Amino acid sequence: MTSTPYSKMFPVSWQELHRDAKALAWRLHGLRPWRAIVAVTRGGLVPAALVARELDLRIIATISVKSCDHQTIGSAELLKPCAIAATD
C-alpha cells in the first residue's frame, strides 16, 4: 500500500482548536489595532472565526491556495488573492 499525503492523520479536538485559537488571539491582542483577518479558505476559516471573535473583529477576508493535486504536493499557487488592501 502506498502512502499519500492524505493518509496521515493528526486529529485535533474542538477543545484543542479553541484553546490554541484563543492563545493566538491573546498574543495578537495589543500588538496593533487589527481591522480584519485573512484566512485560507480550506482549513483556515474556523480558526480565523475563533480568533476574530476574541479580537472583536467583524471582517474575515479569504485567499484560496492550491498546493497539491490529488497525490502530489508541490509549491503553493495563489488561486484567489485577498480583497482587502494592505495599509499601515
C-alpha positions in Angstrom: 0.0 0.0 0.0 1.4 3.4 -1.0 1.3 6.3 1.3 -0.4 9.5 0.1 -0.4 12.9 1.8 -4.0 12.3 2.8 -3.4 9.1 4.6 -1.6 10.8 7.6 -4.0 12.0 10.2 -3.4 14.5 13.0 -6.7 14.6 14.9 -7.3 17.8 16.9 -10.2 18.1 19.3 -12.6 21.1 19.3 -11.2 22.0 22.7 -7.6 22.0 21.5 -8.5 24.1 18.4 -10.4 26.6 20.5 -7.6 26.8 23.1 -5.0 27.4 20.5 -7.0 30.0 18.7 -7.6 31.8 22.0 -3.9 31.7 22.8 -3.1 33.1 19.4 -5.6 35.9 19.9 -4.2 36.7 23.3 -0.7 37.1 21.7 -2.1 39.3 18.9 -4.1 41.5 21.2 -2.4 44.8 21.8 0.2 44.4 19.1 -1.7 46.8 16.9 -5.3 47.8 16.1 -6.4 45.0 13.9 -9.1 45.7 11.3 -9.5 42.3 9.7 -8.2 38.7 9.5 -7.1 37.0 6.3 -7.7 33.2 6.2 -7.0 30.4 3.8 -10.4 29.1 2.5 -9.8 25.4 3.0 -9.0 24.8 6.7 -8.5 28.3 7.9 -12.0 29.7 8.3 -12.9 28.2 11.6 -9.7 29.2 13.4 -10.0 32.6 11.8 -13.5 33.0 13.1 -12.4 32.0 16.6 -9.5 34.5 16.6 -11.8 37.2 15.1 -14.3 36.7 17.9 -11.6 37.0 20.6 -10.2 40.2 18.9 -13.8 41.6 18.4 -13.3 41.8 14.6 -16.1 41.6 12.1 -14.1 41.2 8.8 -12.6 38.0 7.7 -11.1 38.1 4.2 -10.1 34.9 2.3 -7.5 33.7 0.0 -7.5 30.5 -2.0 -4.3 28.5 -2.3 -3.6 25.2 -4.1 -0.5 23.3 -3.1 -1.4 19.7 -4.0 -3.0 17.8 -6.9 -4.6 14.5 -5.8 -1.5 12.7 -4.6 1.3 15.2 -5.4 2.4 18.1 -3.1 4.0 21.0 -4.9 4.6 24.7 -4.4 1.7 26.9 -3.3 -0.2 28.6 -6.1 -2.4 31.6 -5.3 -5.9 31.0 -6.8 -7.7 34.0 -5.3 -5.8 36.9 -3.7 -7.0 38.9 -0.7 -9.6 41.5 -1.4 -8.6 43.8 1.4 -5.8 46.3 0.6 -2.9 46.2 2.9 -2.3 49.6 4.6 -0.4 50.6 7.7 
